[in-house]
Amino acid sequence: MLVGVELFQLFLVELLLLSRAVPKGSGPMTTVVVVALIALLLPSVWLGAVRLRVRGPRGPVTGVEPDLYGMAWLFDGRQRVADTVITAMHADGRVAVDAEGVLRVVRPVVRHPVERELLKRCGTDWEGELRELRNVLRRGEPALGVERSLEKLGLKIPSRRMTEWRWAAGVQVAGLVVAGAVGGVLLLSRGVHWVPCVLSALVAGGVVLRVVCHPRWWTDLTDHGRDVRDHLLHTPWGERDAEVHPAGAVGVVAVWGVDHVPDEVLRGQLEKAADRWTADTSSSSSSSSSFSSSGSSCGGSDGGGGCSSHHSCSSCSSSSCSSSSCSSSSCSS
């Protein structure tokens, strides 16, 4: 925050110097300089203000502990939530997974909305392909509910705020380009000595602000959320030994990933599903058409549900996507 205030004060001081440096009577040049200043100053102030809002609460990191699935999201997002749900229900015998990658419901008991989503997507046959179910869980509404719970704790940046942050950063870069171009043109002109220097100093200050306040593209965690996550690694939640972990083997998976799933068959299928998802994601980033044809999920890309009437079930195995499981019927309680 102090950095942002100091940069703002620097902008104001140099704006005053710039107004005195412009010769009187040079109307068009003054207009150009003012436009360049506005293009640089306003987006920079916007970027600094948004950066302060995404820091999260400034309270202590101790005592802040989301539930199990919130912990999973905190450490690796939605895919970790999906892996933890399947591992938790497999650990207490509510679902079983065979070597073919088919998940079957043994006991339809749920303790969390994300678990209910898993049973719902199994259809009336009470089974489904693990890879497809994992993809649906990642995009389902209950997974969004986990994210909203973290937002209420100040651990995750809301999506709209992330969008604003990235927009502010982009507009500020455009302002830097405009101000830099004006400064360069004035530097080559005659009769104006101080204006290009002051503009260059302002642009340099804007670059520093951009570096300090740049948006993070790799995580949606607030500063407070990252501090809490790092703190949890030094508590019993950071243990890799299921015997001493407060949530047992499932908690170890939530924090450290599927490499720590105790069941070999389940671990192999989850790793295979993760590899397939990574491959599908890479393919979709290179071509939108390849995404639509890859069939990474029976429910499409919006996570809206299982196989609907307008989606082909060709990507599902016959055991996991029968005519009954492709319906939109939910699991009975």
LOTIMAR-290315 format. One record per residue (C-alpha): residue in one letter; x, y, z. Coordinates in steps of 0.05 Angstrom, whole numbers, m for minus. Example, Ala and Ser with C-alpha at 12.3 -4.5 7.8 and 13.67 -1.06 7.14 Angstrom:
<sites>
site r=A, x=246, y=m90, z=156
site r=S, x=273, y=m21, z=143
</sites>
This chain:
<sites>
site r=M, x=0, y=0, z=0
site r=L, x=57, y=48, z=17
site r=V, x=88, y=35, z=m51
site r=G, x=23, y=55, z=m86
site r=V, x=16, y=119, z=m45
site r=E, x=88, y=139, z=m58
site r=L, x=80, y=128, z=m133
site r=F, x=16, y=168, z=m133
site r=Q, x=52, y=226, z=m98
site r=L, x=108, y=220, z=m149
site r=F, x=57, y=226, z=m205
site r=L, x=27, y=289, z=m175
site r=V, x=94, y=323, z=m163
site r=E, x=119, y=309, z=m233
site r=L, x=52, y=332, z=m262
site r=L, x=63, y=399, z=m228
site r=L, x=133, y=404, z=m256
site r=L, x=108, y=385, z=m324
site r=S, x=55, y=439, z=m324
site r=R, x=109, y=491, z=m309
site r=A, x=156, y=463, z=m362
site r=V, x=108, y=470, z=m420
site r=P, x=116, y=537, z=m453
site r=K, x=58, y=585, z=m451
site r=G, x=18, y=591, z=m515
site r=S, x=34, y=521, z=m540
site r=G, x=m39, y=499, z=m540
site r=P, x=m35, y=436, z=m584
site r=M, x=26, y=410, z=m549
site r=T, x=m4, y=422, z=m481
site r=T, x=m66, y=383, z=m502
site r=V, x=m24, y=324, z=m526
site r=V, x=16, y=324, z=m461
site r=V, x=m48, y=327, z=m418
site r=V, x=m78, y=269, z=m458
site r=A, x=m15, y=228, z=m448
site r=L, x=m16, y=243, z=m373
site r=I, x=m89, y=222, z=m367
site r=A, x=m75, y=159, z=m407
site r=L, x=m19, y=142, z=m358
site r=L, x=m43, y=168, z=m291
site r=L, x=m116, y=144, z=m288
site r=P, x=m102, y=71, z=m307
site r=S, x=m43, y=70, z=m259
site r=V, x=m87, y=94, z=m202
site r=W, x=m140, y=43, z=m222
site r=L, x=m89, y=m13, z=m223
site r=G, x=m61, y=6, z=m155
site r=A, x=m131, y=10, z=m125
site r=V, x=m151, y=m58, z=m152
site r=R, x=m86, y=m89, z=m127
site r=L, x=m102, y=m65, z=m57
site r=R, x=m172, y=m95, z=m60
site r=V, x=m147, y=m165, z=m79
site r=R, x=m99, y=m170, z=m21
site r=G, x=m153, y=m200, z=23
site r=P, x=m161, y=m189, z=98
site r=R, x=m100, y=m169, z=138
site r=G, x=m116, y=m213, z=198
site r=P, x=m75, y=m271, z=227
site r=V, x=m67, y=m335, z=188
site r=T, x=m76, y=m379, z=249
site r=G, x=m145, y=m407, z=261
site r=V, x=m167, y=m402, z=188
site r=E, x=m183, y=m472, z=165
site r=P, x=m232, y=m488, z=109
site r=D, x=m266, y=m555, z=106
site r=L, x=m233, y=m615, z=72
site r=Y, x=m254, y=m596, z=2
site r=G, x=m238, y=m523, z=14
site r=M, x=m168, y=m546, z=33
site r=A, x=m163, y=m586, z=m31
site r=W, x=m182, y=m525, z=m73
site r=L, x=m133, y=m481, z=m34
site r=F, x=m75, y=m526, z=m54
site r=D, x=m93, y=m543, z=m126
site r=G, x=m160, y=m517, z=m148
site r=R, x=m220, y=m555, z=m175
site r=Q, x=m182, y=m616, z=m200
site r=R, x=m156, y=m629, z=m130
site r=V, x=m227, y=m623, z=m104
site r=A, x=m251, y=m676, z=m153
site r=D, x=m194, y=m723, z=m135
site r=T, x=m207, y=m713, z=m60
site r=V, x=m282, y=m727, z=m67
site r=I, x=m270, y=m792, z=m104
site r=T, x=m215, y=m813, z=m55
site r=A, x=m258, y=m797, z=6
site r=M, x=m318, y=m837, z=m19
site r=H, x=m273, y=m894, z=m40
site r=A, x=m237, y=m895, z=27
site r=D, x=m300, y=m908, z=68
site r=G, x=m330, y=m957, z=18
site r=R, x=m384, y=m914, z=m13
site r=V, x=m356, y=m923, z=m83
site r=A, x=m310, y=m973, z=m116
site r=V, x=m264, y=m965, z=m176
site r=D, x=m240, y=m1024, z=m219
site r=A, x=m179, y=m1031, z=m264
site r=E, x=m220, y=m1010, z=m325
site r=G, x=m232, y=m941, z=m295
site r=V, x=m305, y=m952, z=m279
site r=L, x=m332, y=m922, z=m215
site r=R, x=m390, y=m958, z=m182
site r=V, x=m433, y=m934, z=m124
site r=V, x=m434, y=m983, z=m66
site r=R, x=m469, y=m941, z=m13
site r=P, x=m506, y=m879, z=m38
site r=V, x=m491, y=m836, z=24
site r=V, x=m468, y=m764, z=18
site r=R, x=m440, y=m715, z=68
site r=H, x=m425, y=m656, z=23
site r=P, x=m457, y=m624, z=m39
site r=V, x=m397, y=m644, z=m82
site r=E, x=m407, y=m717, z=m62
site r=R, x=m481, y=m711, z=m80
site r=E, x=m459, y=m685, z=m149
site r=L, x=m417, y=m747, z=m159
site r=L, x=m475, y=m794, z=m144
site r=K, x=m521, y=m753, z=m187
site r=R, x=m476, y=m759, z=m247
site r=C, x=m472, y=m834, z=m240
site r=G, x=m543, y=m840, z=m266
site r=T, x=m593, y=m895, z=m251
site r=D, x=m541, y=m948, z=m264
site r=W, x=m501, y=m922, z=m204
site r=E, x=m436, y=m924, z=m244
site r=G, x=m395, y=m883, z=m293
site r=E, x=m327, y=m875, z=m323
site r=L, x=m281, y=m844, z=m271
site r=R, x=m249, y=m796, z=m321
site r=E, x=m315, y=m768, z=m343
site r=L, x=m341, y=m762, z=m272
site r=R, x=m278, y=m726, z=m251
site r=N, x=m286, y=m676, z=m307
site r=V, x=m359, y=m663, z=m289
site r=L, x=m342, y=m653, z=m216
site r=R, x=m290, y=m601, z=m234
site r=R, x=m341, y=m559, z=m271
site r=G, x=m403, y=m572, z=m229
site r=E, x=m440, y=m521, z=m188
site r=P, x=m418, y=m553, z=m121
site r=A, x=m346, y=m540, z=m140
site r=L, x=m365, y=m467, z=m150
site r=G, x=m396, y=m469, z=m81
site r=V, x=m329, y=m490, z=m52
site r=E, x=m297, y=m430, z=m87
site r=R, x=m351, y=m383, z=m59
site r=S, x=m338, y=m409, z=11
site r=L, x=m264, y=m390, z=3
site r=E, x=m283, y=m322, z=m23
site r=K, x=m324, y=m309, z=41
site r=L, x=m262, y=m326, z=81
site r=G, x=m221, y=m277, z=40
site r=L, x=m177, y=m333, z=13
site r=K, x=m197, y=m330, z=m60
site r=I, x=m204, y=m271, z=m107
site r=P, x=m274, y=m267, z=m137
site r=S, x=m276, y=m279, z=m212
site r=R, x=m303, y=m210, z=m227
site r=R, x=m247, y=m178, z=m187
site r=M, x=m195, y=m220, z=m224
site r=T, x=m224, y=m196, z=m290
site r=E, x=m222, y=m124, z=m267
site r=W, x=m149, y=m133, z=m244
site r=R, x=m128, y=m160, z=m312
site r=W, x=m166, y=m105, z=m349
site r=A, x=m134, y=m52, z=m306
site r=A, x=m65, y=m81, z=m320
site r=G, x=m78, y=m83, z=m395
site r=V, x=m105, y=m12, z=m398
site r=Q, x=m46, y=13, z=m357
site r=V, x=3, y=m19, z=m406
site r=A, x=m33, y=18, z=m462
site r=G, x=m26, y=82, z=m423
site r=L, x=49, y=69, z=m415
site r=V, x=55, y=61, z=m491
site r=V, x=17, y=125, z=m505
site r=A, x=57, y=166, z=m455
site r=G, x=122, y=136, z=m478
site r=A, x=106, y=152, z=m551
site r=V, x=88, y=224, z=m535
site r=G, x=152, y=231, z=m494
site r=G, x=193, y=203, z=m552
site r=V, x=162, y=251, z=m602
site r=L, x=173, y=311, z=m557
site r=L, x=245, y=289, z=m545
site r=L, x=258, y=295, z=m619
site r=S, x=225, y=363, z=m624
site r=R, x=258, y=429, z=m611
site r=G, x=242, y=481, z=m559
site r=V, x=218, y=433, z=m504
site r=H, x=271, y=408, z=m458
site r=W, x=239, y=386, z=m393
site r=V, x=174, y=356, z=m416
site r=P, x=204, y=292, z=m446
site r=C, x=245, y=281, z=m384
site r=V, x=186, y=288, z=m338
site r=L, x=144, y=243, z=m382
site r=S, x=199, y=191, z=m383
site r=A, x=202, y=193, z=m307
site r=L, x=127, y=183, z=m303
site r=V, x=131, y=125, z=m351
site r=A, x=186, y=95, z=m309
site r=G, x=143, y=102, z=m247
site r=G, x=85, y=69, z=m285
site r=V, x=130, y=10, z=m304
site r=V, x=150, y=2, z=m231
site r=L, x=77, y=3, z=m211
site r=R, x=61, y=m49, z=m265
site r=V, x=115, y=m95, z=m238
site r=V, x=92, y=m87, z=m166
site r=C, x=18, y=m94, z=m181
site r=H, x=18, y=m143, z=m239
site r=P, x=m39, y=m194, z=m238
site r=R, x=m24, y=m266, z=m223
site r=W, x=m46, y=m310, z=m280
site r=W, x=m29, y=m376, z=m245
site r=T, x=m72, y=m370, z=m182
site r=D, x=m136, y=m338, z=m157
site r=L, x=m113, y=m336, z=m84
site r=T, x=m110, y=m271, z=m47
site r=D, x=m47, y=m251, z=m10
site r=H, x=m82, y=m274, z=53
site r=G, x=m100, y=m340, z=20
site r=R, x=m28, y=m353, z=0
site r=D, x=m5, y=m337, z=70
site r=V, x=m57, y=m385, z=100
site r=R, x=m37, y=m440, z=51
site r=D, x=37, y=m432, z=67
site r=H, x=21, y=m432, z=142
site r=L, x=m20, y=m496, z=136
site r=L, x=41, y=m532, z=108
site r=H, x=75, y=m521, z=175
site r=T, x=16, y=m549, z=214
site r=P, x=m9, y=m621, z=220
site r=W, x=m46, y=m609, z=154
site r=G, x=22, y=m608, z=120
site r=E, x=39, y=m679, z=143
site r=R, x=49, y=m732, z=90
site r=D, x=38, y=m789, z=139
site r=A, x=m35, y=m809, z=140
site r=E, x=m27, y=m835, z=212
site r=V, x=m14, y=m765, z=240
site r=H, x=m53, y=m723, z=190
site r=P, x=m117, y=m694, z=221
site r=A, x=m158, y=m718, z=161
site r=G, x=m121, y=m783, z=149
site r=A, x=m103, y=m809, z=80
site r=V, x=m157, y=m766, z=47
site r=G, x=m127, y=m704, z=78
site r=V, x=m59, y=m722, z=52
site r=V, x=m88, y=m728, z=m18
site r=A, x=m124, y=m661, z=m10
site r=V, x=m58, y=m626, z=6
site r=W, x=m6, y=m666, z=m33
site r=G, x=m45, y=m697, z=m91
site r=V, x=m62, y=m765, z=m121
site r=D, x=9, y=m791, z=m114
site r=H, x=m10, y=m805, z=m41
site r=V, x=m74, y=m844, z=m55
site r=P, x=m64, y=m909, z=m15
site r=D, x=m103, y=m954, z=m62
site r=E, x=m60, y=m972, z=m122
site r=V, x=m118, y=m983, z=m171
site r=L, x=m151, y=m917, z=m153
site r=R, x=m85, y=m880, z=m155
site r=G, x=m69, y=m906, z=m224
site r=Q, x=m138, y=m888, z=m251
site r=L, x=m135, y=m818, z=m221
site r=E, x=m66, y=m806, z=m250
site r=K, x=m90, y=m831, z=m318
site r=A, x=m150, y=m785, z=m314
site r=A, x=m106, y=m726, z=m296
site r=D, x=m59, y=m741, z=m354
site r=R, x=m117, y=m746, z=m402
site r=W, x=m146, y=m680, z=m376
site r=T, x=m78, y=m646, z=m386
site r=A, x=m74, y=m672, z=m457
site r=D, x=m145, y=m649, z=m472
site r=T, x=m130, y=m580, z=m443
site r=S, x=m68, y=m573, z=m485
site r=S, x=m106, y=m594, z=m547
site r=S, x=m162, y=m544, z=m533
site r=S, x=m113, y=m487, z=m524
site r=S, x=m85, y=m498, z=m594
site r=S, x=m152, y=m505, z=m630
site r=S, x=m224, y=m493, z=m609
site r=S, x=m247, y=m545, z=m660
site r=S, x=m203, y=m598, z=m630
site r=F, x=m234, y=m583, z=m562
site r=S, x=m304, y=m593, z=m588
site r=S, x=m285, y=m659, z=m620
site r=S, x=m243, y=m687, z=m563
site r=G, x=m304, y=m702, z=m521
site r=S, x=m267, y=m692, z=m455
site r=S, x=m334, y=m694, z=m420
site r=C, x=m402, y=m721, z=m437
site r=G, x=m432, y=m657, z=m411
site r=G, x=m393, y=m609, z=m455
site r=S, x=m348, y=m553, z=m432
site r=D, x=m395, y=m516, z=m385
site r=G, x=m401, y=m570, z=m332
site r=G, x=m476, y=m568, z=m336
site r=G, x=m490, y=m641, z=m329
site r=G, x=m484, y=m711, z=m358
site r=C, x=m497, y=m733, z=m429
site r=S, x=m555, y=m693, z=m456
site r=S, x=m596, y=m709, z=m518
site r=H, x=m554, y=m663, z=m562
site r=H, x=m486, y=m690, z=m540
site r=S, x=m456, y=m754, z=m567
site r=C, x=m437, y=m808, z=m518
site r=S, x=m385, y=m837, z=m564
site r=S, x=m329, y=m815, z=m518
site r=C, x=m358, y=m856, z=m460
site r=S, x=m346, y=m929, z=m451
site r=S, x=m405, y=m975, z=m458
site r=S, x=m402, y=m993, z=m385
site r=S, x=m403, y=m921, z=m361
site r=C, x=m449, y=m886, z=m409
site r=S, x=m508, y=m932, z=m422
site r=S, x=m574, y=m903, z=m445
site r=S, x=m597, y=m896, z=m374
site r=S, x=m535, y=m863, z=m347
site r=C, x=m536, y=m812, z=m403
site r=S, x=m602, y=m786, z=m378
site r=S, x=m606, y=m724, z=m334
site r=S, x=m639, y=m762, z=m276
site r=S, x=m607, y=m751, z=m209
site r=C, x=m591, y=m803, z=m157
site r=S, x=m643, y=m821, z=m108
site r=S, x=m627, y=m807, z=m36
</sites>
